[in-house]
């Protein structure tokens, strides 16, 4: 129930307002001076303060200034006497939500209070959503590459320099772009994303630059392009390497002139946009193939970023997996889950060709379908065991190492096929049960507690 504090030196007004607001379902308290008001809000929490401008000793304006200087100050509505409109306007400039004049209209008081409390609710919801967004878009990992990436973001974000983010699909390039925007001086302005690979060639110019009604078949109304939508903020060109040469030429011109010309219009529109681009391609190779403009490359590649693949920072896998488990258990209303040591070992060995996106999707699937609070190896999909070998980027250095890796993968696959039943797995491998345990120890495979 919202709580309201009435601050007025007239007993009759405190009593009548208190009765009215209690009838509306609010908790109400009242004091007669600014000094009492400040003492009251130090002890108690209020959602709204109704504050009279004319008060003995400390007036309403000074009281308002003192309230606004505090962290988490409640919203304030000023009560203004006749002929004191100038003071009410000043109070509004100091941060008051609104003001009402005496003699008080009870109907207006109710409306103003409802609007003020709705404003409080929306502000609280906005803060909550921002916090959730920040948590969702935080860059996790304690590995050296991720520490270096966060440091680079901290150095680069406050500038207006263009950034080109390199990395495989699923590594989190958009996450880096959002972190740059969130830490920049443009964070109150829009962050607009354009997936250059997903928009059909015949529509991408309209999406990027906008169009005027009738400029082409199907253009039934004016459309604002992404550059204009991002004005004052950040435009993220995802998979920029898939953009056609024709569109590249127009983007280059916009970057040079900071002006866009919607399709069907001869009137350019000035824009102020910071461009962040991302690609999973080697643009130098694309330039050699005449598939990407060299001049655009140098325009975009002012500050290059590299987002490492998940297999290059395996020490971050437990952190990411734990974070995704918590996120999806809360999202789906499930009890907390955890990976057992043997299951985590499988995750650490798997090369993750889909990177963080693949890990996130796997964890979501496990939260939905795994009935146990402890995720064991037999809960993991078979492809994780088939892929549990060294990646092509890290070739085996000896025949013994290659043989051990194959043997380990084969044993893990048989354990998975038999749901980690040691007796059945030993029979499938042609081993005694005791020999299987010794073999697992020699290969570094921890037995599942579920078995």
C-alpha positions, 0 to 999 in steps of 0.5 A: 500500500503506498504511503503518503506524508502530508506537510502543512501547518494548518490542522484542518488541511492535514485532517481533511487531506488525511481522511480523503487519502485514507478513504482512497486506500493509502497509508497517511502520516502528517507533520506541521513543519519542514523540520519535522518532515526531514526528521520523519523521512530519516526514520520512515519511508514514504512514496509521496510527500504533499508539501506546502510552500508556506511553512514556519521557519524552514519554508517548503522550497528549502525543505524540498531542496533538502529532500532532493539532496537525499538518495532515493528521495520520495516524489514531492507534490507542492501545495501552493497558496494564492498568488504564489505561482512563481514559487510553485514553478520554482519548486517544479524546476527543483524537482517537484512532480506537480503542484496544486493550489489552495483552496484545494480541490479534492478531486484534483488532489486525488488525480495528482496523487494517482499520477504521482504514484504511477510515476513512482511505480514506473520509475521503480519498474524502469530501474528494475528492468535496467538492473535486469538488462545490465545483469543479462548483458554483463560480460562474464569470465575471469580468464585473461582474454575476458579481463583484457576485453572488459578493460578495453571496453572501459577505455573505449566506451567513453569515446566516440571512436568507431569499433569493429568487433571480430569473433566467431558466431555465438561468442557474444559480439552483440554483448560487447556492443551493448556494453560499449553503449551502456558505458558511453555518454550516449547510454540514455539514447537508443541502441539500434541493431541491424542484422546485415545478414538477415535483411533481404538485399532489396529491403536493406537500404530502406531499413538503413536509410528509410524511405518516403511514401511511394518511393517504390512498390509497396512503400505505402507510408513514410518509414524512418531508417535505422540511422535516424532511429539511432540519432544521438545513440549507437547503431550496431551493424551486425555481420557487416561483412554480409552487406552488399557493395551497393549498400556499403557505398551508401553507408560509407557516405553516411559515415563521411557526411553524417547525413542520410537521404531516405529513398525517394527524397532529395532532402538529406537528414543530419544524424549523430550516430556512433557506429559499432560493427561486428563480423565473423569474417576476415574482412581483409580476405573479403577485400581481396575477393572484392566483396568488401570495400577497403575504404569502408573497412578503414572507416569502421576499423578505428578500434578493433576488438576481438572476442575469443571463442569459448574453447580459448577460455575454457576456465570461464565455462563453469562461471557461464554454466552456473550463471545460465543455470541460475538465470533459467531456473528463475525464469522457468520457476525451477528449483536450483540445479548444479552440474556435478564434477563429472558433468562439468568435466564433459563441458570442459572437454567439449570444443563448443563450435557454437560458443557461448550461444551453444552453451546457453541453449544447452543449459536452457534445455537441461533446466527444462528437461532434467528432473534432477537438481544435480546434472550428471553426465548421463543427462547430457546430450550424446553430441557432447561426448562425440565432440569431447576431443581436442579441437583442430586448432590444438592438434595432438603432439604424439601417437600416445596422446591421440590414442588416449584421447580416442580411448577416453572418448570411446569409454565416455560414449559407452558410459553415456549409452548405458546411462552410466550403469557401470555393469552394463558399460563394462559389459559393452566394453568387454571389461570387468567392472573393476577394470573399468573403474581402473581404466576410468581413473587412468583416463581422468574420468570421474565416476558419476554419483548417480551410478 
